[in-house]
Amino acid sequence: MKVIVETDRLQLREIEEDDVDSLFALDSDPDVMRYVSDGKPRTRIDIEHAIPRVRAYYKEHPGFGIWLAERKDTGKFIGWACLKHLDNTEMIEVGYRLMKDAWNHGYATESAKSLIRFGLEERGLSRIVAVTHPRNMASQRVLEKCGLERNGAGTYYGNHCFFFELSVGQATRGR
């Protein structure tokens, strides 16, 4: 198990083949998936097919990917967070998806802030972006807390999305 980032309460680690049950529990919840791509829950087969692609991404793009998020005190799965290419572009996005019982505990903000710091300091990025569904106000608040600013809209992952970004100059001012 390769841990990428640790925060006070969380550890973000590489996804492994045996994480399918946890990831299926996350992506099969209609409330969790409400603002994700087509808004439909994923099947177990969808998850089983996605895990090898996620693992291959680690090798193709070292230091980037989607990482499982677990509480450090209990080891409980709470979701995932990512720092990866935005929808087949060269831009690097920060993202997160959490189990419903992990909502409203600050985990999205904590994981996103840690990955933004990791991206800027460890991976040498000068810009990090994010996209949200226009009605996903909770996610937009998380991004704003992390210092990203809304900068228009666009079509990503087949959906109309609000576009957020943070540059090195913005990150320095926000510290």
N, CA, C and O atoms as a DFTB+ gen file, in Angstrom:
700 C
 N C O
     1  1       0.848      -1.174       0.000
     2  2       0.000       0.000       0.000
     3  2       0.898       1.243       0.000
     4  3       1.712       1.435       0.904
     5  1       0.736       2.080      -1.027
     6  2       1.562       3.268      -1.152
     7  2       0.747       4.495      -0.763
     8  3      -0.204       4.872      -1.448
     9  1       1.143       5.118       0.365
    10  2       0.492       6.339       0.838
    11  2       1.119       7.514       0.097
    12  3       2.342       7.637       0.028
    13  1       0.266       8.375      -0.455
    14  2       0.720       9.534      -1.216
    15  2       0.784      10.775      -0.333
    16  3       1.779      11.500      -0.337
    17  1      -0.282      11.012       0.421
    18  2      -0.395      12.211       1.247
    19  2      -1.055      11.836       2.565
    20  3      -1.963      11.006       2.599
    21  1      -0.596      12.449       3.650
    22  2      -1.259      12.326       4.944
    23  2      -1.619      13.715       5.427
    24  3      -0.864      14.669       5.235
    25  1      -2.782      13.821       6.058
    26  2      -3.199      15.059       6.715
    27  2      -3.331      14.736       8.197
    28  3      -2.960      13.647       8.634
    29  1      -3.851      15.667       8.957
    30  2      -4.054      15.390      10.377
    31  2      -4.991      14.206      10.588
    32  3      -4.783      13.396      11.491
    33  1      -6.022      14.107       9.752
    34  2      -7.041      13.072       9.965
    35  2      -7.100      11.995       8.892
    36  3      -7.709      10.948       9.107
    37  1      -6.480      12.231       7.744
    38  2      -6.648      11.329       6.605
    39  2      -5.332      10.830       6.047
    40  3      -4.278      11.442       6.218
    41  1      -5.433       9.692       5.371
    42  2      -4.331       9.256       4.529
    43  2      -4.915       8.964       3.159
    44  3      -5.991       8.379       3.036
    45  1      -4.188       9.379       2.135
    46  2      -4.570       9.130       0.753
    47  2      -3.559       8.140       0.192
    48  3      -2.354       8.390       0.181
    49  1      -4.081       7.018      -0.271
    50  2      -3.193       5.951      -0.743
    51  2      -3.647       5.448      -2.104
    52  3      -4.773       5.694      -2.536
    53  1      -2.742       4.736      -2.769
    54  2      -3.081       4.169      -4.062
    55  2      -4.237       3.183      -3.916
    56  3      -4.338       2.456      -2.928
    57  1      -5.092       3.180      -4.910
    58  2      -6.198       2.225      -4.965
    59  2      -5.645       0.868      -5.360
    60  3      -4.787       0.760      -6.236
    61  1      -6.151      -0.170      -4.697
    62  2      -5.719      -1.545      -4.972
    63  2      -6.903      -2.364      -5.463
    64  3      -8.054      -1.962      -5.299
    65  1      -6.623      -3.493      -6.056
    66  2      -7.670      -4.354      -6.615
    67  2      -8.733      -4.723      -5.579
    68  3      -9.914      -4.817      -5.912
    69  1      -8.325      -4.932      -4.335
    70  2      -9.292      -5.359      -3.320
    71  2     -10.094      -4.204      -2.716
    72  3     -10.802      -4.405      -1.729
    73  1      -9.998      -3.005      -3.284
    74  2     -10.807      -1.865      -2.844
    75  2     -12.147      -1.797      -3.565
    76  3     -12.895      -0.836      -3.383
    77  1     -12.456      -2.790      -4.371
    78  2     -13.670      -2.750      -5.187
    79  2     -14.934      -2.593      -4.344
    80  3     -15.827      -1.844      -4.739
    81  1     -15.044      -3.263      -3.206
    82  2     -16.255      -3.159      -2.382
    83  2     -16.468      -1.736      -1.878
    84  3     -17.584      -1.218      -1.918
    85  1     -15.401      -1.109      -1.406
    86  2     -15.507       0.265      -0.904
    87  2     -15.886       1.226      -2.023
    88  3     -16.771       2.066      -1.854
    89  1     -15.222       1.103      -3.156
    90  2     -15.498       2.001      -4.272
    91  2     -16.903       1.777      -4.844
    92  3     -17.557       2.722      -5.284
    93  1     -17.355       0.534      -4.834
    94  2     -18.718       0.252      -5.292
    95  2     -19.740       0.871      -4.332
    96  3     -20.746       1.430      -4.770
    97  1     -19.484       0.772      -3.035
    98  2     -20.394       1.390      -2.057
    99  2     -20.500       2.896      -2.317
   100  3     -21.583       3.470      -2.203
   101  1     -19.395       3.524      -2.659
   102  2     -19.384       4.959      -2.949
   103  2     -20.161       5.270      -4.234
   104  3     -21.093       6.074      -4.225
   105  1     -19.774       4.635      -5.316
   106  2     -20.323       4.987      -6.630
   107  2     -21.695       4.389      -6.927
   108  3     -22.295       4.710      -7.953
   109  1     -22.195       3.537      -6.062
   110  2     -23.549       2.999      -6.262
   111  2     -24.603       3.825      -5.516
   112  3     -25.798       3.549      -5.624
   113  1     -24.166       4.832      -4.764
   114  2     -25.085       5.683      -4.013
   115  2     -25.601       6.802      -4.917
   116  3     -24.813       7.633      -5.369
   117  1     -26.910       6.842      -5.191
   118  2     -27.455       7.877      -6.086
   119  2     -27.208       9.302      -5.594
   120  3     -27.047      10.210      -6.409
   121  1     -27.175       9.516      -4.278
   122  2     -26.914      10.859      -3.756
   123  2     -25.476      11.294      -4.031
   124  3     -25.225      12.451      -4.368
   125  1     -24.545      10.370      -3.886
   126  2     -23.136      10.670      -4.160
   127  2     -22.946      10.983      -5.644
   128  3     -22.183      11.881      -6.000
   129  1     -23.634      10.249      -6.500
   130  2     -23.432      10.368      -7.948
   131  2     -24.301      11.439      -8.600
   132  3     -24.216      11.651      -9.809
   133  1     -25.115      12.097      -7.832
   134  2     -26.076      13.068      -8.365
   135  2     -25.463      14.067      -9.336
   136  3     -26.045      14.342     -10.386
   137  1     -24.291      14.617      -9.000
   138  2     -23.665      15.645      -9.828
   139  2     -22.460      15.131     -10.614
   140  3     -21.666      15.930     -11.111
   141  1     -22.312      13.820     -10.733
   142  2     -21.172      13.226     -11.424
   143  2     -21.609      12.696     -12.785
   144  3     -22.594      11.964     -12.877
   145  1     -20.903      13.050     -13.814
   146  2     -21.174      12.691     -15.208
   147  2     -22.654      12.609     -15.523
   148  3     -23.329      13.638     -15.537
   149  1     -23.186      11.413     -15.779
   150  2     -24.599      11.311     -16.170
   151  2     -25.537      11.238     -14.964
   152  3     -26.751      11.121     -15.133
   153  1     -24.991      11.305     -13.760
   154  2     -25.801      11.298     -12.547
   155  2     -26.282       9.926     -12.126
   156  3     -27.034       9.804     -11.159
   157  1     -25.863       8.898     -12.830
   158  2     -26.330       7.541     -12.521
   159  2     -25.301       6.793     -11.678
   160  3     -24.095       6.939     -11.881
   161  1     -25.787       5.993     -10.733
   162  2     -24.882       5.147      -9.953
   163  2     -24.141       4.167     -10.866
   164  3     -24.625       3.811     -11.940
   165  1     -22.976       3.746     -10.424
   166  2     -22.148       2.798     -11.174
   167  2     -22.423       1.371     -10.684
   168  3     -22.822       1.152      -9.540
   169  1     -22.200       0.428     -11.568
   170  2     -22.345      -0.979     -11.216
   171  2     -21.014      -1.510     -10.678
   172  3     -19.963      -0.888     -10.835
   173  1     -21.092      -2.653     -10.055
   174  2     -19.866      -3.299      -9.562
   175  2     -18.919      -3.598     -10.730
   176  3     -17.702      -3.474     -10.591
   177  1     -19.467      -3.982     -11.856
   178  2     -18.640      -4.267     -13.038
   179  2     -17.932      -2.990     -13.503
   180  3     -16.764      -3.035     -13.891
   181  1     -18.634      -1.854     -13.465
   182  2     -17.998      -0.577     -13.811
   183  2     -16.761      -0.352     -12.946
   184  3     -15.705       0.033     -13.448
   185  1     -16.897      -0.591     -11.658
   186  2     -15.793      -0.372     -10.715
   187  2     -14.665      -1.364     -10.979
   188  3     -13.493      -0.990     -10.992
   189  1     -15.020      -2.621     -11.187
   190  2     -13.999      -3.640     -11.463
   191  2     -13.189      -3.288     -12.709
   192  3     -11.986      -3.547     -12.757
   193  1     -13.832      -2.703     -13.709
   194  2     -13.128      -2.311     -14.933
   195  2     -12.316      -1.031     -14.746
   196  3     -11.307      -0.832     -15.424
   197  1     -12.746      -0.172     -13.841
   198  2     -12.052       1.104     -13.627
   199  2     -10.745       0.941     -12.849
   200  3      -9.780       1.662     -13.105
   201  1     -10.705       0.018     -11.920
   202  2      -9.524      -0.104     -11.054
   203  2      -8.238      -0.351     -11.843
   204  3      -7.239       0.308     -11.552
   205  1      -8.199      -1.249     -12.813
   206  2      -6.945      -1.405     -13.579
   207  2      -6.538      -0.118     -14.323
   208  3      -5.346       0.164     -14.454
   209  1      -7.508       0.657     -14.806
   210  2      -7.180       1.935     -15.471
   211  2      -6.585       2.917     -14.470
   212  3      -5.625       3.622     -14.780
   213  1      -7.159       2.961     -13.264
   214  2      -6.635       3.845     -12.215
   215  2      -5.210       3.442     -11.871
   216  3      -4.337       4.298     -11.734
   217  1      -4.972       2.154     -11.731
   218  2      -3.632       1.665     -11.378
   219  2      -2.629       1.916     -12.500
   220  3      -1.467       2.223     -12.234
   221  1      -3.064       1.790     -13.741
   222  2      -2.178       2.068     -14.876
   223  2      -1.795       3.548     -14.922
   224  3      -0.679       3.898     -15.307
   225  1      -2.728       4.410     -14.525
   226  2      -2.463       5.849     -14.516
   227  2      -1.294       6.187     -13.596
   228  3      -0.502       7.078     -13.902
   229  1      -1.179       5.476     -12.462
   230  2      -0.062       5.718     -11.540
   231  2       1.277       5.519     -12.250
   232  3       2.215       6.286     -12.034
   233  1       1.366       4.498     -13.087
   234  2       2.617       4.197     -13.797
   235  2       2.852       5.180     -14.935
   236  3       3.986       5.595     -15.178
   237  1       1.776       5.556     -15.639
   238  2       1.895       6.469     -16.777
   239  2       2.187       7.899     -16.330
   240  3       2.850       8.648     -17.049
   241  1       1.703       8.281     -15.159
   242  2       1.821       9.655     -14.652
   243  2       2.231       9.611     -13.177
   244  3       1.407       9.889     -12.305
   245  1       3.484       9.268     -12.886
   246  2       3.920       9.153     -11.488
   247  2       3.618      10.427     -10.684
   248  3       3.860      11.545     -11.140
   249  1       3.083      10.221      -9.482
   250  2       2.755      11.332      -8.601
   251  2       1.389      11.932      -8.845
   252  3       1.026      12.929      -8.222
   253  1       0.625      11.333      -9.748
   254  2      -0.721      11.806     -10.052
   255  2      -1.669      10.620     -10.054
   256  3      -1.247       9.478     -10.239
   257  1      -2.953      10.894      -9.847
   258  2      -3.937       9.825      -9.907
   259  2      -5.112      10.071      -8.979
   260  3      -5.308      11.167      -8.456
   261  1      -5.882       9.016      -8.796
   262  2      -7.011       8.992      -7.871
   263  2      -6.592       8.119      -6.700
   264  3      -6.154       6.984      -6.888
   265  1      -6.728       8.655      -5.483
   266  2      -6.262       7.937      -4.303
   267  2      -7.393       7.719      -3.309
   268  3      -8.229       8.595      -3.085
   269  1      -7.396       6.540      -2.726
   270  2      -8.376       6.189      -1.715
   271  2      -8.147       7.040      -0.466
   272  3      -7.007       7.225      -0.039
   273  1      -9.218       7.550       0.112
   274  2      -9.127       8.363       1.327
   275  2      -9.652       7.550       2.511
   276  3     -10.766       7.026       2.485
   277  1      -8.821       7.460       3.544
   278  2      -9.183       6.722       4.758
   279  2      -8.882       7.582       5.978
   280  3      -7.937       8.370       5.993
   281  1      -9.710       7.407       6.995
   282  2      -9.440       8.073       8.270
   283  2      -8.230       7.408       8.916
   284  3      -8.135       6.181       8.951
   285  1      -7.307       8.217       9.425
   286  2      -6.111       7.668      10.058
   287  2      -6.423       6.993      11.380
   288  3      -5.780       6.004      11.733
   289  1      -7.403       7.511      12.124
   290  2      -7.673       6.966      13.450
   291  2      -8.377       5.608      13.400
   292  3      -8.186       4.783      14.293
   293  1      -9.179       5.372      12.378
   294  2      -9.957       4.130      12.314
   295  2      -9.659       3.280      11.084
   296  3      -9.999       2.097      11.056
   297  1      -9.031       3.864      10.071
   298  2      -8.813       3.169       8.806
   299  2     -10.067       3.111       7.950
   300  3     -10.065       2.467       6.901
   301  1     -11.134       3.770       8.375
   302  2     -12.403       3.715       7.661
   303  2     -12.309       4.422       6.308
   304  3     -11.787       5.533       6.210
   305  1     -12.817       3.769       5.282
   306  2     -12.904       4.334       3.940
   307  2     -13.908       5.475       3.947
   308  3     -15.034       5.312       4.418
   309  1     -13.502       6.637       3.424
   310  2     -14.452       7.751       3.337
   311  2     -14.667       8.228       1.906
   312  3     -15.561       9.035       1.654
   313  1     -13.863       7.743       0.969
   314  2     -14.017       8.149      -0.420
   315  2     -12.687       8.170      -1.131
   316  3     -11.801       7.364      -0.843
   317  1     -12.549       9.101      -2.066
   318  2     -11.279       9.270      -2.756
   319  2     -11.040      10.736      -3.061
   320  3     -11.953      11.561      -3.011
   321  1      -9.784      11.040      -3.378
   322  2      -9.389      12.375      -3.809
   323  2      -8.387      12.200      -4.942
   324  3      -7.709      11.177      -5.036
   325  1      -8.303      13.218      -5.805
   326  2      -7.437      13.055      -6.960
   327  2      -6.680      14.316      -7.312
   328  3      -7.072      15.430      -6.967
   329  1      -5.598      14.102      -8.002
   330  2      -4.817      15.120      -8.670
   331  2      -4.421      14.470      -9.984
   332  3      -3.486      13.670     -10.032
   333  1      -5.139      14.816     -11.057
   334  2      -4.964      14.121     -12.331
   335  2      -5.312      15.044     -13.489
   336  3      -5.804      16.156     -13.293
   337  1      -5.047      14.565     -14.699
   338  2      -5.378      15.344     -15.888
   339  2      -6.891      15.520     -16.004
   340  3      -7.661      14.580     -15.808
   341  1      -7.291      16.737     -16.324
   342  2      -8.701      17.062     -16.496
   343  2      -9.167      16.607     -17.868
   344  3      -8.759      17.164     -18.888
   345  1     -10.021      15.597     -17.889
   346  2     -10.741      15.184     -19.093
   347  2      -9.890      15.242     -20.362
   348  3     -10.236      15.937     -21.317
   349  1      -8.785      14.515     -20.363
   350  2      -7.915      14.411     -21.540
   351  2      -7.307      15.744     -21.982
   352  3      -7.087      15.962     -23.174
   353  1      -7.038      16.629     -21.029
   354  2      -6.321      17.865     -21.312
   355  2      -4.962      17.794     -20.614
   356  3      -4.662      16.818     -19.926
   357  1      -4.162      18.812     -20.791
   358  2      -2.888      18.896     -20.075
   359  2      -3.058      19.513     -18.687
   360  3      -2.138      19.464     -17.870
   361  1      -4.221      20.089     -18.419
   362  2      -4.464      20.717     -17.115
   363  2      -4.595      19.646     -16.033
   364  3      -5.126      18.561     -16.271
   365  1      -4.101      19.976     -14.846
   366  2      -4.198      19.061     -13.705
   367  2      -5.314      19.548     -12.789
   368  3      -5.347      20.707     -12.376
   369  1      -6.229      18.627     -12.485
   370  2      -7.371      18.965     -11.633
   371  2      -7.258      18.316     -10.268
   372  3      -6.692      17.234     -10.114
   373  1      -7.810      19.003      -9.285
   374  2      -8.003      18.440      -7.963
   375  2      -9.475      18.046      -7.878
   376  3     -10.346      18.758      -8.377
   377  1      -9.740      16.919      -7.247
   378  2     -11.121      16.464      -7.107
   379  2     -11.275      15.552      -5.904
   380  3     -10.296      15.191      -5.251
   381  1     -12.514      15.185      -5.621
   382  2     -12.832      14.366      -4.453
   383  2     -14.227      13.804      -4.628
   384  3     -15.064      14.390      -5.315
   385  1     -14.468      12.679      -4.010
   386  2     -15.799      12.074      -3.933
   387  2     -15.858      11.355      -2.594
   388  3     -15.005      10.523      -2.284
   389  1     -16.878      11.685      -1.803
   390  2     -16.951      11.148      -0.445
   391  2     -18.236      10.388      -0.195
   392  3     -19.280      10.691      -0.773
   393  1     -18.144       9.391       0.678
   394  2     -19.318       8.689       1.167
   395  2     -20.230       9.705       1.858
   396  3     -19.758      10.690       2.427
   397  1     -21.512       9.461       1.802
   398  2     -22.477      10.402       2.376
   399  2     -22.227      10.648       3.868
   400  3     -22.382      11.775       4.338
   401  1     -21.843       9.615       4.610
   402  2     -21.617       9.810       6.043
   403  2     -20.330      10.593       6.337
   404  3     -20.054      10.923       7.490
   405  1     -19.544      10.888       5.292
   406  2     -18.338      11.701       5.456
   407  2     -18.558      13.157       5.036
   408  3     -17.655      13.984       5.155
   409  1     -19.756      13.463       4.546
   410  2     -20.063      14.837       4.158
   411  2     -20.147      15.730       5.394
   412  3     -20.506      15.278       6.481
   413  1     -19.817      16.977       5.211
   414  2     -19.948      18.008       6.255
   415  2     -19.031      17.802       7.466
   416  3     -19.348      18.222       8.579
   417  1     -17.898      17.151       7.229
   418  2     -16.897      16.981       8.285
   419  2     -15.578      17.646       7.921
   420  3     -14.600      17.524       8.660
   421  1     -15.538      18.347       6.793
   422  2     -14.321      19.021       6.365
   423  2     -13.333      18.147       5.618
   424  3     -12.240      18.604       5.285
   425  1     -13.696      16.888       5.344
   426  2     -12.760      15.979       4.678
   427  2     -12.455      16.388       3.238
   428  3     -11.316      16.252       2.791
   429  1     -13.448      16.885       2.509
   430  2     -13.206      17.308       1.121
   431  2     -12.208      18.459       1.097
   432  3     -11.263      18.456       0.308
   433  1     -12.423      19.436       1.962
   434  2     -11.514      20.580       2.022
   435  2     -10.123      20.140       2.465
   436  3      -9.122      20.572       1.893
   437  1     -10.059      19.292       3.469
   438  2      -8.769      18.820       3.989
   439  2      -7.994      18.049       2.929
   440  3      -6.796      18.270       2.753
   441  1      -8.663      17.153       2.228
   442  2      -7.964      16.376       1.208
   443  2      -7.574      17.249       0.019
   444  3      -6.471      17.114      -0.510
   445  1      -8.470      18.147      -0.409
   446  2      -8.158      19.015      -1.553
   447  2      -6.990      19.945      -1.226
   448  3      -6.081      20.104      -2.040
   449  1      -7.008      20.557      -0.048
   450  2      -5.901      21.440       0.331
   451  2      -4.579      20.685       0.355
   452  3      -3.557      21.202      -0.096
   453  1      -4.598      19.465       0.879
   454  2      -3.352      18.700       0.950
   455  2      -2.853      18.342      -0.447
   456  3      -1.647      18.348      -0.692
   457  1      -3.764      18.031      -1.359
   458  2      -3.340      17.699      -2.715
   459  2      -2.897      18.934      -3.491
   460  3      -1.993      18.848      -4.322
   461  1      -3.508      20.057      -3.237
   462  2      -3.056      21.299      -3.872
   463  2      -1.627      21.613      -3.418
   464  3      -0.764      21.932      -4.236
   465  1      -1.389      21.519      -2.124
   466  2      -0.043      21.739      -1.581
   467  2       0.937      20.733      -2.193
   468  3       2.031      21.111      -2.612
   469  1       0.552      19.465      -2.245
   470  2       1.386      18.416      -2.836
   471  2       1.693      18.743      -4.302
   472  3       2.839      18.638      -4.738
   473  1       0.672      19.138      -5.050
   474  2       0.856      19.446      -6.465
   475  2       1.798      20.612      -6.693
   476  3       2.654      20.565      -7.576
   477  1       1.639      21.663      -5.894
   478  2       2.472      22.849      -6.062
   479  2       3.890      22.630      -5.542
   480  3       4.859      23.017      -6.195
   481  1       4.012      22.010      -4.369
   482  2       5.321      21.888      -3.727
   483  2       6.103      20.648      -4.158
   484  3       7.313      20.723      -4.372
   485  1       5.425      19.516      -4.285
   486  2       6.123      18.259      -4.593
   487  2       6.168      17.946      -6.095
   488  3       7.134      17.361      -6.585
   489  1       5.131      18.336      -6.807
   490  2       5.062      18.021      -8.237
   491  2       5.426      19.211      -9.118
   492  3       5.515      19.077     -10.338
   493  1       5.638      20.376      -8.504
   494  2       6.100      21.536      -9.249
   495  2       5.077      22.168     -10.180
   496  3       5.443      22.836     -11.147
   497  1       3.802      21.962      -9.894
   498  2       2.769      22.552     -10.734
   499  2       2.702      24.064     -10.522
   500  3       3.000      24.560      -9.435
   501  1       2.313      24.783     -11.559
   502  2       2.120      26.224     -11.429
   503  2       0.640      26.588     -11.460
   504  3       0.264      27.735     -11.219
   505  1      -0.201      25.584     -11.762
   506  2      -1.644      25.827     -11.872
   507  2      -2.387      24.532     -11.576
   508  3      -1.982      23.457     -12.017
   509  1      -3.477      24.646     -10.828
   510  2      -4.360      23.513     -10.544
   511  2      -5.780      23.979     -10.819
   512  3      -6.159      25.090     -10.451
   513  1      -6.555      23.132     -11.462
   514  2      -7.925      23.484     -11.829
   515  2      -8.899      22.493     -11.198
   516  3      -8.498      21.474     -10.634
   517  1     -10.184      22.816     -11.308
   518  2     -11.251      21.919     -10.853
   519  2     -12.515      22.289     -11.611
   520  3     -12.661      23.413     -12.090
   521  1     -13.423      21.332     -11.715
   522  2     -14.719      21.591     -12.331
   523  2     -15.811      21.052     -11.420
   524  3     -15.615      20.070     -10.704
   525  1     -16.976      21.717     -11.459
   526  2     -18.116      21.245     -10.679
   527  2     -19.386      21.407     -11.496
   528  3     -19.472      22.242     -12.396
   529  1     -20.348      20.601     -11.164
   530  2     -21.689      20.765     -11.716
   531  2     -22.212      22.116     -11.216
   532  3     -21.989      22.465     -10.057
   533  1     -22.904      22.883     -12.071
   534  2     -23.380      24.199     -11.645
   535  2     -24.258      24.197     -10.391
   536  3     -24.288      25.194      -9.670
   537  1     -24.970      23.107     -10.114
   538  2     -25.829      23.065      -8.924
   539  2     -25.134      22.476      -7.697
   540  3     -25.733      22.403      -6.623
   541  1     -23.887      22.057      -7.844
   542  2     -23.175      21.454      -6.712
   543  2     -22.507      22.557      -5.879
   544  3     -21.296      22.770      -5.935
   545  1     -23.337      23.231      -5.123
   546  2     -22.871      24.364      -4.323
   547  2     -21.866      23.935      -3.245
   548  3     -20.928      24.674      -2.947
   549  1     -22.055      22.761      -2.667
   550  2     -21.142      22.292      -1.616
   551  2     -19.725      22.148      -2.170
   552  3     -18.761      22.564      -1.527
   553  1     -19.598      21.567      -3.344
   554  2     -18.275      21.398      -3.945
   555  2     -17.669      22.747      -4.320
   556  3     -16.464      22.951      -4.170
   557  1     -18.486      23.652      -4.799
   558  2     -17.985      24.982      -5.132
   559  2     -17.440      25.689      -3.890
   560  3     -16.417      26.370      -3.962
   561  1     -18.120      25.530      -2.750
   562  2     -17.632      26.129      -1.496
   563  2     -16.291      25.522      -1.083
   564  3     -15.398      26.229      -0.617
   565  1     -16.160      24.209      -1.258
   566  2     -14.892      23.552      -0.931
   567  2     -13.764      24.152      -1.765
   568  3     -12.705      24.485      -1.233
   569  1     -13.988      24.289      -3.058
   570  2     -12.940      24.818      -3.937
   571  2     -12.567      26.243      -3.555
   572  3     -11.391      26.606      -3.565
   573  1     -13.561      27.043      -3.223
   574  2     -13.281      28.422      -2.809
   575  2     -12.495      28.452      -1.500
   576  3     -11.595      29.277      -1.343
   577  1     -12.820      27.568      -0.561
   578  2     -12.062      27.482       0.698
   579  2     -10.606      27.112       0.432
   580  3      -9.711      27.491       1.187
   581  1     -10.383      26.375      -0.638
   582  2      -9.035      25.923      -0.995
   583  2      -8.275      26.963      -1.814
   584  3      -7.122      26.742      -2.184
   585  1      -8.914      28.090      -2.095
   586  2      -8.240      29.162      -2.813
   587  2      -8.445      29.178      -4.311
   588  3      -7.889      30.040      -4.992
   589  1      -9.227      28.250      -4.852
   590  2      -9.512      28.278      -6.275
   591  2     -10.582      29.325      -6.560
   592  3     -11.483      29.544      -5.750
   593  1     -10.474      29.958      -7.698
   594  2     -11.438      30.973      -8.094
   595  2     -12.194      30.508      -9.325
   596  3     -11.618      29.905     -10.230
   597  1     -13.477      30.790      -9.350
   598  2     -14.286      30.444     -10.517
   599  2     -13.848      31.321     -11.685
   600  3     -13.717      32.539     -11.562
   601  1     -13.626      30.665     -12.818
   602  2     -13.152      31.365     -14.000
   603  2     -13.901      30.841     -15.224
   604  3     -13.304      30.254     -16.127
   605  1     -15.207      31.059     -15.238
   606  2     -16.001      30.674     -16.389
   607  2     -16.606      29.295     -16.267
   608  3     -16.769      28.746     -15.177
   609  1     -16.930      28.759     -17.425
   610  2     -17.576      27.453     -17.506
   611  2     -17.111      26.779     -18.793
   612  3     -16.525      27.419     -19.666
   613  1     -17.378      25.495     -18.896
   614  2     -17.013      24.746     -20.089
   615  2     -17.636      23.376     -20.054
   616  3     -18.368      23.034     -19.125
   617  1     -17.344      22.601     -21.060
   618  2     -17.836      21.231     -21.129
   619  2     -16.681      20.284     -20.817
   620  3     -15.680      20.243     -21.532
   621  1     -16.840      19.536     -19.748
   622  2     -15.840      18.560     -19.315
   623  2     -16.571      17.293     -18.921
   624  3     -17.640      17.341     -18.312
   625  1     -15.979      16.144     -19.278
   626  2     -16.591      14.849     -18.985
   627  2     -18.019      14.787     -19.539
   628  3     -18.887      14.122     -18.972
   629  1     -18.248      15.485     -20.646
   630  2     -19.549      15.453     -21.309
   631  2     -20.626      16.297     -20.653
   632  3     -21.801      16.171     -21.000
   633  1     -20.251      17.158     -19.710
   634  2     -21.223      17.971     -18.980
   635  2     -20.817      19.431     -18.950
   636  3     -19.634      19.768     -19.004
   637  1     -21.823      20.294     -18.862
   638  2     -21.566      21.711     -18.631
   639  2     -21.110      21.849     -17.179
   640  3     -21.789      21.381     -16.265
   641  1     -19.968      22.487     -16.969
   642  2     -19.388      22.609     -15.633
   643  2     -18.893      24.025     -15.394
   644  3     -18.544      24.742     -16.332
   645  1     -18.869      24.418     -14.129
   646  2     -18.169      25.623     -13.734
   647  2     -16.693      25.261     -13.630
   648  3     -16.350      24.174     -13.166
   649  1     -15.828      26.160     -14.055
   650  2     -14.386      25.948     -14.094
   651  2     -13.736      26.815     -13.014
   652  3     -14.021      28.009     -12.912
   653  1     -12.864      26.207     -12.215
   654  2     -12.143      26.890     -11.145
   655  2     -10.653      26.704     -11.374
   656  3     -10.225      25.706     -11.953
   657  1      -9.860      27.681     -10.914
   658  2      -8.412      27.523     -11.044
   659  2      -7.663      28.260      -9.942
   660  3      -8.162      29.196      -9.318
   661  1      -6.449      27.791      -9.740
   662  2      -5.532      28.367      -8.772
   663  2      -4.155      28.378      -9.432
   664  3      -3.701      27.353      -9.940
   665  1      -3.497      29.526      -9.426
   666  2      -2.133      29.592      -9.966
   667  2      -1.166      29.802      -8.827
   668  3      -1.574      30.089      -7.701
   669  1       0.117      29.660      -9.113
   670  2       1.138      29.816      -8.074
   671  2       1.007      31.182      -7.411
   672  3       1.114      31.268      -6.188
   673  1       0.781      32.249      -8.167
   674  2       0.621      33.591      -7.593
   675  2      -0.537      33.645      -6.628
   676  3      -0.428      34.246      -5.559
   677  1      -1.663      33.017      -6.990
   678  2      -2.821      32.991      -6.093
   679  2      -2.505      32.189      -4.841
   680  3      -2.874      32.587      -3.736
   681  1      -1.828      31.065      -5.006
   682  2      -1.517      30.202      -3.855
   683  2      -0.618      30.939      -2.861
   684  3      -0.788      30.814      -1.648
   685  1       0.333      31.703      -3.383
   686  2       1.245      32.440      -2.508
   687  2       0.507      33.525      -1.738
   688  3       0.759      33.730      -0.551
   689  1      -0.407      34.222      -2.416
   690  2      -1.175      35.270      -1.743
   691  2      -2.085      34.702      -0.663
   692  3      -2.357      35.367       0.337
   693  1      -2.563      33.455      -0.866
   694  2      -3.540      32.882       0.054
   695  2      -2.944      32.271       1.306
   696  3      -3.686      31.809       2.174
   697  1      -1.620      32.254       1.426
   698  2      -1.004      31.588       2.589
   699  2      -0.853      32.492       3.761
   700  3      -0.353      32.072       4.805
